[in-house]
Amino acid sequence: MESQLPPPGPASARDALDSITETRARIADRLVTPRWYHPILGAILGAIVLSPSIPRPWNTIVIALAAAGIALLVQSYRRRTGVWVGGFSLPRARRWAWLLAIVAVGCFLVGLAAADAHNYLVAAVAAGVAAVAVMVIGPRSDAAVRADLRRGE
């Protein structure tokens, strides 16, 4: 037998919305990336960019270690915060995520071309640019994720 509950009034609707806002703010507050996260991620990306210049089989080992390092970073972040929010899933953060993706792919292509031309200095510079890009763009992306969560976007 079903019971008919009266529709919620404006006060209960406001309370529910306030609760949602508070929950989003608490999650945003928990998403503080540790200081060591972006430098390590930058070093990993730099190694990936540089990998075509490394002789075989060492380049394969570098890529395998980089993949393991990224997995460990994600796992560590999830353990610390309890959640994982991808940068591409939120509007303001998406801009930073795309910028970083474009820089990373561009640096990798430069590193690949430089390795093919045996110009290892250019490959090293591309790796450095990729690493610095992560350290500059990453915190901005994190701030955008937190802001997007607080705004409910």
N, CA, C and O atoms as a GROMACS GRO file, in nm:
protein
  612
    1MET      N    1   0.083  -0.116   0.000
    1MET     CA    2   0.000   0.000   0.000
    1MET      C    3   0.089   0.124   0.000
    1MET      O    4   0.179   0.137   0.083
    2GLU      N    5   0.063   0.213  -0.092
    2GLU     CA    6   0.144   0.334  -0.103
    2GLU      C    7   0.084   0.444  -0.018
    2GLU      O    8  -0.037   0.460  -0.007
    3SER      N    9   0.173   0.520   0.040
    3SER     CA   10   0.126   0.637   0.114
    3SER      C   11   0.162   0.761   0.034
    3SER      O   12   0.268   0.769  -0.027
    4GLN      N   13   0.074   0.852   0.036
    4GLN     CA   14   0.095   0.977  -0.037
    4GLN      C   15   0.160   1.078   0.057
    4GLN      O   16   0.103   1.116   0.159
    5LEU      N   17   0.281   1.121   0.019
    5LEU     CA   18   0.348   1.225   0.096
    5LEU      C   19   0.320   1.359   0.032
    5LEU      O   20   0.310   1.369  -0.090
    6PRO      N   21   0.306   1.459   0.112
    6PRO     CA   22   0.283   1.591   0.053
    6PRO      C   23   0.408   1.636  -0.022
    6PRO      O   24   0.519   1.600   0.017
    7PRO      N   25   0.393   1.713  -0.128
    7PRO     CA   26   0.510   1.761  -0.201
    7PRO      C   27   0.596   1.849  -0.110
    7PRO      O   28   0.546   1.919  -0.022
    8PRO      N   29   0.726   1.843  -0.132
    8PRO     CA   30   0.814   1.925  -0.048
    8PRO      C   31   0.787   2.073  -0.069
    8PRO      O   32   0.755   2.118  -0.180
    9GLY      N   33   0.801   2.145   0.036
    9GLY     CA   34   0.780   2.290   0.028
    9GLY      C   35   0.910   2.361  -0.008
    9GLY      O   36   1.014   2.298  -0.020
   10PRO      N   37   0.903   2.490  -0.025
   10PRO     CA   38   1.021   2.569  -0.061
   10PRO      C   39   1.136   2.556   0.039
   10PRO      O   40   1.252   2.556   0.000
   11ALA      N   41   1.103   2.544   0.166
   11ALA     CA   42   1.208   2.534   0.268
   11ALA      C   43   1.285   2.404   0.254
   11ALA      O   44   1.408   2.404   0.264
   12SER      N   45   1.214   2.293   0.233
   12SER     CA   46   1.286   2.165   0.219
   12SER      C   47   1.364   2.160   0.088
   12SER      O   48   1.471   2.100   0.082
   13ALA      N   49   1.311   2.222  -0.016
   13ALA     CA   50   1.385   2.228  -0.143
   13ALA      C   51   1.513   2.310  -0.125
   13ALA      O   52   1.618   2.274  -0.178
   14ARG      N   53   1.504   2.421  -0.052
   14ARG     CA   54   1.621   2.505  -0.026
   14ARG      C   55   1.723   2.429   0.057
   14ARG      O   56   1.844   2.438   0.033
   15ASP      N   57   1.675   2.353   0.157
   15ASP     CA   58   1.765   2.272   0.240
   15ASP      C   59   1.838   2.168   0.156
   15ASP      O   60   1.958   2.145   0.174
   16ALA      N   61   1.766   2.105   0.063
   16ALA     CA   62   1.828   2.004  -0.024
   16ALA      C   63   1.934   2.067  -0.113
   16ALA      O   64   2.042   2.012  -0.130
   17LEU      N   65   1.902   2.183  -0.170
   17LEU     CA   66   2.000   2.252  -0.255
   17LEU      C   67   2.121   2.298  -0.175
   17LEU      O   68   2.234   2.289  -0.222
   18ASP      N   69   2.098   2.346  -0.054
   18ASP     CA   70   2.210   2.386   0.031
   18ASP      C   71   2.299   2.268   0.066
   18ASP      O   72   2.421   2.280   0.071
   19SER      N   73   2.236   2.154   0.088
   19SER     CA   74   2.313   2.032   0.118
   19SER      C   75   2.399   1.991  -0.001
   19SER      O   76   2.514   1.951   0.016
   20ILE      N   77   2.344   2.003  -0.120
   20ILE     CA   78   2.421   1.970  -0.241
   20ILE      C   79   2.538   2.067  -0.255
   20ILE      O   80   2.649   2.025  -0.286
   21THR      N   81   2.514   2.195  -0.233
   21THR     CA   82   2.620   2.296  -0.243
   21THR      C   83   2.730   2.268  -0.142
   21THR      O   84   2.849   2.279  -0.174
   22GLU      N   85   2.692   2.234  -0.020
   22GLU     CA   86   2.792   2.204   0.084
   22GLU      C   87   2.873   2.079   0.047
   22GLU      O   88   2.995   2.075   0.069
   23THR      N   89   2.807   1.979  -0.007
   23THR     CA   90   2.878   1.857  -0.047
   23THR      C   91   2.978   1.886  -0.158
   23THR      O   92   3.091   1.838  -0.153
   24ARG      N   93   2.936   1.964  -0.257
   24ARG     CA   94   3.029   2.001  -0.365
   24ARG      C   95   3.148   2.078  -0.310
   24ARG      O   96   3.261   2.055  -0.353
   25ALA      N   97   3.125   2.169  -0.218
   25ALA     CA   98   3.234   2.247  -0.160
   25ALA      C   99   3.330   2.157  -0.081
   25ALA      O  100   3.451   2.175  -0.088
   26ARG      N  101   3.276   2.061  -0.006
   26ARG     CA  102   3.362   1.968   0.069
   26ARG      C  103   3.447   1.884  -0.025
   26ARG      O  104   3.565   1.861   0.001
   27ILE      N  105   3.388   1.838  -0.134
   27ILE     CA  106   3.465   1.759  -0.232
   27ILE      C  107   3.574   1.848  -0.294
   27ILE      O  108   3.688   1.804  -0.308
   28ALA      N  109   3.539   1.970  -0.330
   28ALA     CA  110   3.638   2.061  -0.389
   28ALA      C  111   3.752   2.087  -0.291
   28ALA      O  112   3.868   2.094  -0.331
   29ASP      N  113   3.719   2.101  -0.164
   29ASP     CA  114   3.823   2.124  -0.063
   29ASP      C  115   3.916   2.003  -0.048
   29ASP      O  116   4.034   2.020  -0.015
   30ARG      N  117   3.865   1.885  -0.072
   30ARG     CA  118   3.948   1.763  -0.062
   30ARG      C  119   4.040   1.746  -0.182
   30ARG      O  120   4.140   1.675  -0.174
   31LEU      N  121   4.008   1.810  -0.293
   31LEU     CA  122   4.086   1.792  -0.415
   31LEU      C  123   4.206   1.887  -0.421
   31LEU      O  124   4.222   1.962  -0.517
   32VAL      N  125   4.287   1.881  -0.321
   32VAL     CA  126   4.410   1.961  -0.318
   32VAL      C  127   4.524   1.867  -0.356
   32VAL      O  128   4.556   1.772  -0.285
   33THR      N  129   4.584   1.896  -0.470
   33THR     CA  130   4.691   1.812  -0.521
   33THR      C  131   4.818   1.834  -0.439
   33THR      O  132   4.855   1.949  -0.413
   34PRO      N  133   4.884   1.726  -0.398
   34PRO     CA  134   5.010   1.742  -0.322
   34PRO      C  135   5.115   1.816  -0.405
   34PRO      O  136   5.114   1.808  -0.528
   35ARG      N  137   5.205   1.886  -0.339
   35ARG     CA  138   5.308   1.965  -0.408
   35ARG      C  139   5.396   1.881  -0.499
   35ARG      O  140   5.444   1.930  -0.601
   36TRP      N  141   5.418   1.757  -0.464
   36TRP     CA  142   5.509   1.670  -0.539
   36TRP      C  143   5.444   1.611  -0.663
   36TRP      O  144   5.513   1.557  -0.749
   37TYR      N  145   5.312   1.620  -0.674
   37TYR     CA  146   5.240   1.551  -0.781
   37TYR      C  147   5.279   1.602  -0.921
   37TYR      O  148   5.317   1.522  -1.007
   38HIS      N  149   5.269   1.730  -0.944
   38HIS     CA  150   5.296   1.784  -1.078
   38HIS      C  151   5.443   1.773  -1.119
   38HIS      O  152   5.470   1.742  -1.235
   39PRO      N  153   5.540   1.796  -1.029
   39PRO     CA  154   5.679   1.773  -1.070
   39PRO      C  155   5.705   1.627  -1.111
   39PRO      O  156   5.777   1.601  -1.207
   40ILE      N  157   5.645   1.533  -1.038
   40ILE     CA  158   5.665   1.392  -1.076
   40ILE      C  159   5.596   1.364  -1.208
   40ILE      O  160   5.653   1.298  -1.295
   41LEU      N  161   5.473   1.413  -1.224
   41LEU     CA  162   5.403   1.393  -1.352
   41LEU      C  163   5.478   1.460  -1.466
   41LEU      O  164   5.485   1.405  -1.576
   42GLY      N  165   5.534   1.577  -1.441
   42GLY     CA  166   5.614   1.645  -1.543
   42GLY      C  167   5.737   1.565  -1.582
   42GLY      O  168   5.770   1.556  -1.700
   43ALA      N  169   5.804   1.507  -1.484
   43ALA     CA  170   5.922   1.424  -1.513
   43ALA      C  171   5.882   1.301  -1.594
   43ALA      O  172   5.954   1.260  -1.686
   44ILE      N  173   5.768   1.243  -1.561
   44ILE     CA  174   5.720   1.126  -1.637
   44ILE      C  175   5.689   1.165  -1.780
   44ILE      O  176   5.728   1.095  -1.874
   45LEU      N  177   5.619   1.277  -1.799
   45LEU     CA  178   5.588   1.321  -1.936
   45LEU      C  179   5.716   1.355  -2.011
   45LEU      O  180   5.729   1.323  -2.130
   46GLY      N  181   5.811   1.418  -1.944
   46GLY     CA  182   5.940   1.447  -2.008
   46GLY      C  183   6.010   1.320  -2.053
   46GLY      O  184   6.069   1.316  -2.161
   47ALA      N  185   6.004   1.216  -1.971
   47ALA     CA  186   6.065   1.087  -2.008
   47ALA      C  187   5.995   1.026  -2.128
   47ALA      O  188   6.059   0.967  -2.215
   48ILE      N  189   5.862   1.040  -2.134
   48ILE     CA  190   5.788   0.988  -2.249
   48ILE      C  191   5.828   1.063  -2.376
   48ILE      O  192   5.849   1.001  -2.480
   49VAL      N  193   5.840   1.195  -2.368
   49VAL     CA  194   5.880   1.275  -2.484
   49VAL      C  195   6.022   1.238  -2.528
   49VAL      O  196   6.051   1.234  -2.648
   50LEU      N  197   6.108   1.211  -2.434
   50LEU     CA  198   6.247   1.178  -2.464
   50LEU      C  199   6.266   1.033  -2.509
   50LEU      O  200   6.368   1.000  -2.569
   51SER      N  201   6.169   0.948  -2.481
   51SER     CA  202   6.185   0.804  -2.506
   51SER      C  203   6.223   0.765  -2.649
   51SER      O  204   6.299   0.670  -2.666
   52PRO      N  205   6.174   0.833  -2.753
   52PRO     CA  206   6.219   0.793  -2.887
   52PRO      C  207   6.369   0.812  -2.910
   52PRO      O  208   6.426   0.750  -3.000
   53SER      N  209   6.432   0.896  -2.830
   53SER     CA  210   6.576   0.920  -2.844
   53SER      C  211   6.660   0.818  -2.767
   53SER      O  212   6.782   0.817  -2.779
   54ILE      N  213   6.596   0.734  -2.689
   54ILE     CA  214   6.667   0.636  -2.608
   54ILE      C  215   6.677   0.506  -2.687
   54ILE      O  216   6.577   0.462  -2.744
   55PRO      N  217   6.795   0.445  -2.690
   55PRO     CA  218   6.810   0.321  -2.768
   55PRO      C  219   6.722   0.208  -2.712
   55PRO      O  220   6.689   0.203  -2.594
   56ARG      N  221   6.686   0.118  -2.804
   56ARG     CA  222   6.611  -0.001  -2.764
   56ARG      C  223   6.701  -0.095  -2.689
   56ARG      O  224   6.820  -0.099  -2.721
   57PRO      N  225   6.656  -0.169  -2.596
   57PRO     CA  226   6.521  -0.183  -2.540
   57PRO      C  227   6.492  -0.084  -2.428
   57PRO      O  228   6.386  -0.091  -2.366
   58TRP      N  229   6.585   0.008  -2.401
   58TRP     CA  230   6.568   0.100  -2.289
   58TRP      C  231   6.447   0.191  -2.306
   58TRP      O  232   6.381   0.226  -2.208
   59ASN      N  233   6.417   0.231  -2.431
   59ASN     CA  234   6.302   0.318  -2.451
   59ASN      C  235   6.171   0.248  -2.412
   59ASN      O  236   6.079   0.311  -2.360
   60THR      N  237   6.164   0.118  -2.438
   60THR     CA  238   6.046   0.041  -2.399
   60THR      C  239   6.035   0.034  -2.248
   60THR      O  240   5.926   0.042  -2.191
   61ILE      N  241   6.148   0.018  -2.183
   61ILE     CA  242   6.149   0.014  -2.037
   61ILE      C  243   6.105   0.149  -1.979
   61ILE      O  244   6.031   0.155  -1.882
   62VAL      N  245   6.152   0.258  -2.041
   62VAL     CA  246   6.112   0.392  -1.996
   62VAL      C  247   5.962   0.410  -2.009
   62VAL      O  248   5.897   0.462  -1.918
   63ILE      N  249   5.904   0.368  -2.121
   63ILE     CA  250   5.759   0.382  -2.140
   63ILE      C  251   5.683   0.296  -2.038
   63ILE      O  252   5.582   0.341  -1.983
   64ALA      N  253   5.731   0.176  -2.013
   64ALA     CA  254   5.665   0.089  -1.914
   64ALA      C  255   5.672   0.150  -1.775
   64ALA      O  256   5.574   0.149  -1.701
   65LEU      N  257   5.789   0.205  -1.739
   65LEU     CA  258   5.802   0.271  -1.609
   65LEU      C  259   5.715   0.396  -1.601
   65LEU      O  260   5.659   0.425  -1.495
   66ALA      N  261   5.704   0.469  -1.711
   66ALA     CA  262   5.619   0.588  -1.714
   66ALA      C  263   5.472   0.550  -1.693
   66ALA      O  264   5.401   0.616  -1.618
   67ALA      N  265   5.429   0.445  -1.760
   67ALA     CA  266   5.290   0.400  -1.743
   67ALA      C  267   5.265   0.357  -1.599
   67ALA      O  268   5.161   0.390  -1.541
   68ALA      N  269   5.359   0.285  -1.541
   68ALA     CA  270   5.345   0.243  -1.401
   68ALA      C  271   5.345   0.365  -1.309
   68ALA      O  272   5.269   0.371  -1.212
   69GLY      N  273   5.430   0.462  -1.339
   69GLY     CA  274   5.436   0.584  -1.258
   69GLY      C  275   5.306   0.661  -1.262
   69GLY      O  276   5.260   0.711  -1.159
   70ILE      N  277   5.246   0.672  -1.380
   70ILE     CA  278   5.117   0.741  -1.391
   70ILE      C  279   5.010   0.667  -1.312
   70ILE      O  280   4.930   0.728  -1.241
   71ALA      N  281   5.008   0.534  -1.324
   71ALA     CA  282   4.911   0.455  -1.248
   71ALA      C  283   4.929   0.475  -1.098
   71ALA      O  284   4.831   0.486  -1.024
   72LEU      N  285   5.053   0.478  -1.052
   72LEU     CA  286   5.079   0.500  -0.910
   72LEU      C  287   5.037   0.640  -0.864
   72LEU      O  288   4.985   0.657  -0.754
   73LEU      N  289   5.060   0.740  -0.950
   73LEU     CA  290   5.018   0.876  -0.917
   73LEU      C  291   4.866   0.885  -0.902
   73LEU      O  292   4.815   0.944  -0.807
   74VAL      N  293   4.794   0.825  -0.997
   74VAL     CA  294   4.648   0.827  -0.990
   74VAL      C  295   4.600   0.755  -0.865
   74VAL      O  296   4.513   0.804  -0.794
   75GLN      N  297   4.658   0.639  -0.838
   75GLN     CA  298   4.621   0.563  -0.719
   75GLN      C  299   4.648   0.643  -0.592
   75GLN      O  300   4.566   0.646  -0.501
   76SER      N  301   4.763   0.707  -0.586
   76SER     CA  302   4.799   0.787  -0.469
   76SER      C  303   4.703   0.904  -0.451
   76SER      O  304   4.659   0.933  -0.340
   77TYR      N  305   4.669   0.970  -0.560
   77TYR     CA  306   4.577   1.083  -0.555
   77TYR      C  307   4.440   1.038  -0.506
   77TYR      O  308   4.379   1.102  -0.421
   78ARG      N  309   4.393   0.927  -0.560
   78ARG     CA  310   4.262   0.874  -0.518
   78ARG      C  311   4.263   0.838  -0.370
   78ARG      O  312   4.166   0.862  -0.298
   79ARG      N  313   4.374   0.779  -0.325
   79ARG     CA  314   4.385   0.740  -0.184
   79ARG      C  315   4.382   0.864  -0.095
   79ARG      O  316   4.319   0.864   0.011
   80ARG      N  317   4.451   0.969  -0.137
   80ARG     CA  318   4.458   1.091  -0.056
   80ARG      C  319   4.325   1.166  -0.052
   80ARG      O  320   4.285   1.216   0.053
   81THR      N  321   4.256   1.173  -0.166
   81THR     CA  322   4.136   1.256  -0.176
   81THR      C  323   4.006   1.177  -0.168
   81THR      O  324   3.902   1.231  -0.131
   82GLY      N  325   4.012   1.050  -0.202
   82GLY     CA  326   3.891   0.968  -0.203
   82GLY      C  327   3.815   0.974  -0.333
   82GLY      O  328   3.717   0.902  -0.351
   83VAL      N  329   3.858   1.060  -0.425
   83VAL     CA  330   3.788   1.073  -0.555
   83VAL      C  331   3.890   1.100  -0.664
   83VAL      O  332   4.006   1.132  -0.638
   84TRP      N  333   3.843   1.088  -0.788
   84TRP     CA  334   3.922   1.127  -0.904
   84TRP      C  335   3.828   1.201  -0.997
   84TRP      O  336   3.724   1.147  -1.036
   85VAL      N  337   3.865   1.322  -1.034
   85VAL     CA  338   3.784   1.400  -1.126
   85VAL      C  339   3.873   1.432  -1.245
   85VAL      O  340   3.973   1.502  -1.231
   86GLY      N  341   3.836   1.383  -1.360
   86GLY     CA  342   3.913   1.410  -1.481
   86GLY      C  343   3.892   1.554  -1.527
   86GLY      O  344   3.782   1.607  -1.519
   87GLY      N  345   3.999   1.615  -1.574
   87GLY     CA  346   3.993   1.755  -1.616
   87GLY      C  347   3.904   1.778  -1.737
   87GLY      O  348   3.855   1.890  -1.757
   88PHE      N  349   3.882   1.675  -1.818
   88PHE     CA  350   3.799   1.692  -1.937
   88PHE      C  351   3.650   1.690  -1.906
   88PHE      O  352   3.568   1.719  -1.993
   89SER      N  353   3.613   1.657  -1.782
   89SER     CA  354   3.471   1.641  -1.749
   89SER      C  355   3.404   1.770  -1.701
   89SER      O  356   3.282   1.774  -1.684
   90LEU      N  357   3.481   1.875  -1.679
   90LEU     CA  358   3.426   1.999  -1.627
   90LEU      C  359   3.462   2.115  -1.721
   90LEU      O  360   3.572   2.116  -1.776
   91PRO      N  361   3.372   2.212  -1.739
   91PRO     CA  362   3.391   2.312  -1.845
   91PRO      C  363   3.517   2.398  -1.836
   91PRO      O  364   3.591   2.407  -1.934
   92ARG      N  365   3.544   2.461  -1.723
   92ARG     CA  366   3.662   2.547  -1.714
   92ARG      C  367   3.790   2.464  -1.711
   92ARG      O  368   3.890   2.502  -1.772
   93ALA      N  369   3.786   2.354  -1.642
   93ALA     CA  370   3.903   2.266  -1.635
   93ALA      C  371   3.934   2.205  -1.772
   93ALA      O  372   4.050   2.179  -1.803
   94ARG      N  373   3.832   2.183  -1.853
   94ARG     CA  374   3.851   2.124  -1.985
   94ARG      C  375   3.946   2.208  -2.070
   94ARG      O  376   4.027   2.153  -2.146
   95ARG      N  377   3.938   2.338  -2.059
   95ARG     CA  378   4.028   2.425  -2.137
   95ARG      C  379   4.174   2.398  -2.102
   95ARG      O  380   4.259   2.388  -2.190
   96TRP      N  381   4.202   2.386  -1.971
   96TRP     CA  382   4.340   2.359  -1.928
   96TRP      C  383   4.384   2.219  -1.969
   96TRP      O  384   4.498   2.198  -2.009
   97ALA      N  385   4.291   2.124  -1.959
   97ALA     CA  386   4.324   1.986  -1.997
   97ALA      C  387   4.358   1.978  -2.146
   97ALA      O  388   4.452   1.910  -2.184
   98TRP      N  389   4.280   2.047  -2.228
   98TRP     CA  390   4.309   2.048  -2.372
   98TRP      C  391   4.442   2.116  -2.402
   98TRP      O  392   4.520   2.070  -2.485
   99LEU      N  393   4.467   2.227  -2.334
   99LEU     CA  394   4.594   2.297  -2.354
   99LEU      C  395   4.710   2.206  -2.320
   99LEU      O  396   4.807   2.197  -2.396
  100LEU      N  397   4.703   2.138  -2.208
  100LEU     CA  398   4.810   2.047  -2.168
  100LEU      C  399   4.822   1.932  -2.267
  100LEU      O  400   4.934   1.891  -2.302
  101ALA      N  401   4.711   1.878  -2.312
  101ALA     CA  402   4.715   1.768  -2.409
  101ALA      C  403   4.780   1.813  -2.539
  101ALA      O  404   4.860   1.739  -2.597
  102ILE      N  405   4.748   1.932  -2.586
  102ILE     CA  406   4.806   1.983  -2.711
  102ILE      C  407   4.956   2.005  -2.694
  102ILE      O  408   5.035   1.968  -2.782
  103VAL      N  409   4.996   2.063  -2.582
  103VAL     CA  410   5.139   2.084  -2.557
  103VAL      C  411   5.211   1.950  -2.548
  103VAL      O  412   5.319   1.934  -2.605
  104ALA      N  413   5.153   1.853  -2.478
  104ALA     CA  414   5.216   1.722  -2.461
  104ALA      C  415   5.233   1.651  -2.596
  104ALA      O  416   5.340   1.599  -2.626
  105VAL      N  417   5.128   1.649  -2.675
  105VAL     CA  418   5.136   1.584  -2.806
  105VAL      C  419   5.235   1.658  -2.895
  105VAL      O  420   5.314   1.595  -2.966
  106GLY      N  421   5.232   1.790  -2.893
  106GLY     CA  422   5.327   1.868  -2.973
  106GLY      C  423   5.471   1.840  -2.932
  106GLY      O  424   5.558   1.821  -3.018
  107CYS      N  425   5.496   1.837  -2.803
  107CYS     CA  426   5.632   1.807  -2.756
  107CYS      C  427   5.673   1.665  -2.794
  107CYS      O  428   5.788   1.643  -2.832
  108PHE      N  429   5.582   1.571  -2.786
  108PHE     CA  430   5.615   1.434  -2.824
  108PHE      C  431   5.649   1.426  -2.972
  108PHE      O  432   5.744   1.358  -3.010
  109LEU      N  433   5.572   1.495  -3.055
  109LEU     CA  434   5.600   1.494  -3.200
  109LEU      C  435   5.734   1.559  -3.231
  109LEU      O  436   5.808   1.512  -3.317
  110VAL      N  437   5.765   1.668  -3.162
  110VAL     CA  438   5.897   1.731  -3.179
  110VAL      C  439   6.006   1.635  -3.133
  110VAL      O  440   6.108   1.620  -3.201
  111GLY      N  441   5.986   1.570  -3.019
  111GLY     CA  442   6.084   1.474  -2.970
  111GLY      C  443   6.102   1.358  -3.065
  111GLY      O  444   6.214   1.309  -3.084
  112LEU      N  445   5.993   1.312  -3.125
  112LEU     CA  446   6.000   1.203  -3.222
  112LEU      C  447   6.077   1.244  -3.347
  112LEU      O  448   6.163   1.170  -3.395
  113ALA      N  449   6.047   1.363  -3.399
  113ALA     CA  450   6.118   1.413  -3.517
  113ALA      C  451   6.266   1.438  -3.485
  113ALA      O  452   6.353   1.409  -3.567
  114ALA      N  453   6.293   1.490  -3.367
  114ALA     CA  454   6.432   1.517  -3.328
  114ALA      C  455   6.510   1.387  -3.313
  114ALA      O  456   6.626   1.380  -3.351
  115ALA      N  457   6.447   1.284  -3.258
  115ALA     CA  458   6.514   1.154  -3.246
  115ALA      C  459   6.544   1.096  -3.383
  115ALA      O  460   6.650   1.038  -3.405
  116ASP      N  461   6.449   1.111  -3.475
  116ASP     CA  462   6.468   1.061  -3.611
  116ASP      C  463   6.583   1.132  -3.680
  116ASP      O  464   6.654   1.073  -3.762
  117ALA      N  465   6.602   1.261  -3.649
  117ALA     CA  466   6.710   1.340  -3.708
  117ALA      C  467   6.838   1.332  -3.624
  117ALA      O  468   6.937   1.398  -3.655
  118HIS      N  469   6.836   1.252  -3.518
  118HIS     CA  470   6.950   1.238  -3.427
  118HIS      C  471   6.989   1.372  -3.364
  118HIS      O  472   7.106   1.396  -3.335
  119ASN      N  473   6.891   1.456  -3.344
  119ASN     CA  474   6.912   1.585  -3.279
  119ASN      C  475   6.862   1.574  -3.135
  119ASN      O  476   6.751   1.615  -3.102
  120TYR      N  477   6.945   1.518  -3.051
  120TYR     CA  478   6.904   1.485  -2.916
  120TYR      C  479   6.890   1.608  -2.827
  120TYR      O  480   6.818   1.603  -2.726
  121LEU      N  481   6.956   1.716  -2.861
  121LEU     CA  482   6.939   1.839  -2.785
  121LEU      C  483   6.796   1.891  -2.800
  121LEU      O  484   6.733   1.931  -2.703
  122VAL      N  485   6.746   1.891  -2.923
  122VAL     CA  486   6.608   1.936  -2.946
  122VAL      C  487   6.510   1.844  -2.873
  122VAL      O  488   6.412   1.891  -2.817
  123ALA      N  489   6.537   1.714  -2.874
  123ALA     CA  490   6.451   1.619  -2.802
  123ALA      C  491   6.452   1.650  -2.652
  123ALA      O  492   6.348   1.644  -2.586
  124ALA      N  493   6.568   1.680  -2.600
  124ALA     CA  494   6.578   1.712  -2.456
  124ALA      C  495   6.504   1.842  -2.424
  124ALA      O  496   6.439   1.851  -2.320
  125VAL      N  497   6.514   1.940  -2.512
  125VAL     CA  498   6.441   2.066  -2.490
  125VAL      C  499   6.291   2.041  -2.494
  125VAL      O  500   6.217   2.095  -2.412
  126ALA      N  501   6.244   1.959  -2.588
  126ALA     CA  502   6.102   1.926  -2.596
  126ALA      C  503   6.056   1.856  -2.469
  126ALA      O  504   5.947   1.882  -2.419
  127ALA      N  505   6.139   1.767  -2.416
  127ALA     CA  506   6.107   1.698  -2.291
  127ALA      C  507   6.099   1.798  -2.176
  127ALA      O  508   6.010   1.789  -2.092
  128GLY      N  509   6.191   1.893  -2.172
  128GLY     CA  510   6.188   1.995  -2.068
  128GLY      C  511   6.065   2.084  -2.077
  128GLY      O  512   6.004   2.118  -1.976
  129VAL      N  513   6.029   2.122  -2.199
  129VAL     CA  514   5.908   2.204  -2.219
  129VAL      C  515   5.785   2.128  -2.171
  129VAL      O  516   5.698   2.186  -2.105
  130ALA      N  517   5.776   2.000  -2.203
  130ALA     CA  518   5.662   1.919  -2.159
  130ALA      C  519   5.656   1.912  -2.007
  130ALA      O  520   5.549   1.927  -1.948
  131ALA      N  521   5.770   1.891  -1.943
  131ALA     CA  522   5.775   1.882  -1.797
  131ALA      C  523   5.733   2.014  -1.732
  131ALA      O  524   5.654   2.014  -1.637
  132VAL      N  525   5.784   2.124  -1.783
  132VAL     CA  526   5.749   2.255  -1.727
  132VAL      C  527   5.601   2.285  -1.752
  132VAL      O  528   5.534   2.343  -1.666
  133ALA      N  529   5.551   2.246  -1.868
  133ALA     CA  530   5.409   2.270  -1.898
  133ALA      C  531   5.319   2.202  -1.796
  133ALA      O  532   5.220   2.260  -1.753
  134VAL      N  533   5.354   2.080  -1.758
  134VAL     CA  534   5.274   2.010  -1.656
  134VAL      C  535   5.280   2.087  -1.525
  134VAL      O  536   5.178   2.100  -1.457
  135MET      N  537   5.396   2.137  -1.488
  135MET     CA  538   5.410   2.206  -1.360
  135MET      C  539   5.342   2.343  -1.360
  135MET      O  540   5.307   2.394  -1.254
  136VAL      N  541   5.324   2.402  -1.477
  136VAL     CA  542   5.258   2.532  -1.486
  136VAL      C  543   5.107   2.516  -1.506
  136VAL      O  544   5.027   2.580  -1.438
  137ILE      N  545   5.069   2.429  -1.599
  137ILE     CA  546   4.927   2.412  -1.633
  137ILE      C  547   4.854   2.327  -1.530
  137ILE      O  548   4.737   2.353  -1.500
  138GLY      N  549   4.921   2.226  -1.474
  138GLY     CA  550   4.856   2.135  -1.380
  138GLY      C  551   4.787   2.204  -1.264
  138GLY      O  552   4.670   2.178  -1.239
  139PRO      N  553   4.857   2.291  -1.190
  139PRO     CA  554   4.789   2.359  -1.078
  139PRO      C  555   4.673   2.447  -1.122
  139PRO      O  556   4.575   2.461  -1.049
  140ARG      N  557   4.684   2.507  -1.239
  140ARG     CA  558   4.574   2.589  -1.289
  140ARG      C  559   4.452   2.502  -1.323
  140ARG      O  560   4.338   2.539  -1.298
  141SER      N  561   4.480   2.386  -1.380
  141SER     CA  562   4.373   2.292  -1.410
  141SER      C  563   4.306   2.245  -1.281
  141SER      O  564   4.184   2.236  -1.274
  142ASP      N  565   4.387   2.216  -1.180
  142ASP     CA  566   4.332   2.174  -1.051
  142ASP      C  567   4.242   2.282  -0.991
  142ASP      O  568   4.135   2.252  -0.939
  143ALA      N  569   4.287   2.406  -0.998
  143ALA     CA  570   4.206   2.517  -0.945
  143ALA      C  571   4.074   2.529  -1.022
  143ALA      O  572   3.970   2.557  -0.963
  144ALA      N  573   4.080   2.509  -1.153
  144ALA     CA  574   3.958   2.514  -1.234
  144ALA      C  575   3.863   2.400  -1.199
  144ALA      O  576   3.741   2.419  -1.196
  145VAL      N  577   3.916   2.281  -1.172
  145VAL     CA  578   3.832   2.168  -1.129
  145VAL      C  579   3.760   2.204  -1.000
  145VAL      O  580   3.639   2.184  -0.989
  146ARG      N  581   3.834   2.256  -0.903
  146ARG     CA  582   3.772   2.292  -0.776
  146ARG      C  583   3.666   2.402  -0.795
  146ARG      O  584   3.558   2.395  -0.735
  147ALA      N  585   3.696   2.501  -0.878
  147ALA     CA  586   3.599   2.608  -0.902
  147ALA      C  587   3.474   2.554  -0.973
  147ALA      O  588   3.362   2.592  -0.939
  148ASP      N  589   3.494   2.467  -1.071
  148ASP     CA  590   3.380   2.408  -1.140
  148ASP      C  591   3.292   2.328  -1.045
  148ASP      O  592   3.169   2.334  -1.053
  149LEU      N  593   3.354   2.252  -0.957
  149LEU     CA  594   3.278   2.173  -0.860
  149LEU      C  595   3.198   2.264  -0.767
  149LEU      O  596   3.081   2.236  -0.738
  150ARG      N  597   3.260   2.371  -0.720
  150ARG     CA  598   3.190   2.462  -0.630
  150ARG      C  599   3.070   2.529  -0.700
  150ARG      O  600   2.967   2.556  -0.638
  151ARG      N  601   3.086   2.554  -0.829
  151ARG     CA  602   2.978   2.619  -0.905
  151ARG      C  603   2.870   2.518  -0.946
  151ARG      O  604   2.762   2.557  -0.990
  152GLY      N  605   2.900   2.390  -0.932
  152GLY     CA  606   2.802   2.288  -0.970
  152GLY      C  607   2.795   2.264  -1.119
  152GLY      O  608   2.690   2.231  -1.172
  153GLU      N  609   2.908   2.280  -1.186
  153GLU     CA  610   2.910   2.261  -1.332
  153GLU      C  611   2.963   2.125  -1.370
  153GLU      O  612   2.972   2.093  -1.488
   0.00000   0.00000   0.00000
